[in-house]
Amino acid sequence: MEKENFLSKFTKLSKRQLVIISVLIVVFTGVAFAVMEKISDNPAFCASCHNMQSYYDSYHDSNLLAHKHAEAGVSCHDCHEPLVTQQVDEGIKYVTGNFETPLEKRQFSNDNCLKCHNMKVVRTKTDFEESNPHESHQGKQNCYECHSMHRQSSVMCTERCHSFNWAKNLPDNWKKSE
């Protein structure tokens, strides 16, 4: 007697059996998705891809802004809100090795930063004698032009034109002005 192939066995199932199998597949997929979502909330999960280790290290233990956010209880997904399509794309790039190291610096909108940071408070905290970098004569600036989470931050206006005494005395998580 010849062995039946999978397709012929599948076509012999009753409608009820097909519905049960379909429901089980949907439930299993939903549970798997929920489990992956929960697992990926842990910042250590990000380091499971070798090109993410330095970003996890800066979050977990460094003098960079990423670590300051970690100390404040901000998780990776609070800023990096992952879409399923983005996660699939990143997974494919990881498996195929089609990614750059280091990754290109993300350019988050100011609205993303201002969800947590009140610009009015930021301005009062940076009351430097010579200038206030948050009130630029260039008009509205993007937060990412100076602030970096996983790399040293840099004062954009001292890199382009100006020299301020306060920029020479910034903490170690900032590039020093010459």
N, C-alpha and C positions, 0 to 999 in steps of 0.2 A: 504494500500500500504506500502510495506516494505521500510525502509530508505536505500538508497544506501550507501555503505561504501566508504571511501575516495579513495581506490584503484580503484574501479570500475568507479568512477567519473573521476579520473585521466586518465584512459585508454580511455575514451570517448572524450578527448580533441583533437583538430585538431593539426597537425604538427605546424601550425603557432602559436597557443596558447602555445604549448610546448616550442617553440623557444622564445617567448616573456617572458614566465615564467622563462626560463633558463637565458636569458639575464638579467632580473630583479634580479635574485638571484646573478649572478656574479657581477652586478653593486652594489647591496646592500652590498655584502661581501667586495668588494673593498673599498667602502666608509667607512664601519665599520672599516676595517683594517687601512685606512688612518687616521681616527679620533682617533683610539686607539694609533697609532704611534705618533700623535701630542700630545695627552694627556700624554702619557708616557714620553715625552721629559721634562715635568715639574718635577723637583726633588721631589716636594711634593707628586707626584703620587707614588714614591717608598715607601713613608711612609704609604700608604694605607694598606700595609701588616704589621701586628703588629711586625713581626720580623725584619722589616727594619727601624723602628722608630729611633733606636739609630744611624743608619748610616745617616739618614736624619738629625738628630740633629747635628751630627758631621760636616755635610756639611753646614747646615744652620747657626749654631751658636756654635762655639767652638774655641779652640786654636790649633786644629789639622790641619794637612796638607789638609784635605778635605775642610775645611773652607777657607784656603788660596786659594785653587783652585776655590772655589765659588766666592771669592772676585775678582779673575782674570777673571771671566766670563766663566769658564770651567764648562760645565754641566756634569751630571752623564754619559750620553751617549757618551761623548767625550772619556772617558776611558772604560766604560762598553758598548761596542758595542753589543747590543742585537740581537741575531739570533731568528727568529720566533720559531724554535724548542726549544731553551733554554727558551724562555718566556713561552711556553706551559708547559715545564717540571717544571719550577718554579711555575707556576699557579697550577699545579696538586699537587706539594709538599705542597703548601700553603693550598689548600683546604683539603687535606688529613692529614695535620699536620705532614708530614714526612720531617722535616727539623731540623737542629741543631741551637741552640741559645747559644752563638753567632755563626754566620756563620764562616766557615773555612776561614782563611785569603787567599785572592787571590794572586796568584804568577804571576804577569804580566811580560812579557818579557821586557828586557831593551829597545828593539826597541819601545815598546809601550810608555815608558817614554821619550825616545829620539826623539819622534815625535815633542815634544814641548821643551824639555830641551836639550840645547846644552852642551854636556859633557865638551867641552873646557871652556865654561863660568863657569860651575859648579866647575871645578878644580881651576880656579883663585879665585872664591869666597870663597874657603875653604883652604886658605893658612895658615895653622896652623904651629906654630913654630916647634913642635915636629914631626908632621906627616901630611900627607894628606890622609884622609880616602878613597878618590876616586882613590888613586894610591896604592893599596894593594900589599903587597909582596905575597899574596895568588893568585895573578893573577886576571883575570876578575871576578868581583863580580856581583851579581844580585842586582838591585836597592832595591827590596823588602826585602833584607836581613837586611837592616837598616831602610828604609823609609816605614812608614805606613800611610795610608790616614785616616782611621777611628779609629785608636788606637794610643797610644804613639809610636813614633819611638824609636829605640834603636841602639846604636853603637855596631854592631856585634863584632868588634875586642876587645872592652872592656869587653864584656860578656864572651869571650873565653880566652883571654890571657893577653891583654895589659891594662895599666892604663895610661891615658893621662890627663893632667891638664885641657885641653880644654873641655874634655868630662864631667867634673864636673860642668861646667858653661853653659851648653846648655839651651836653652829656655824650658819652661814648657811642650811643646809638645813632649819632648824627655825624656826617662827614664834616670835618673841621674846615673852616674858611681859612684861606692862606693870608 
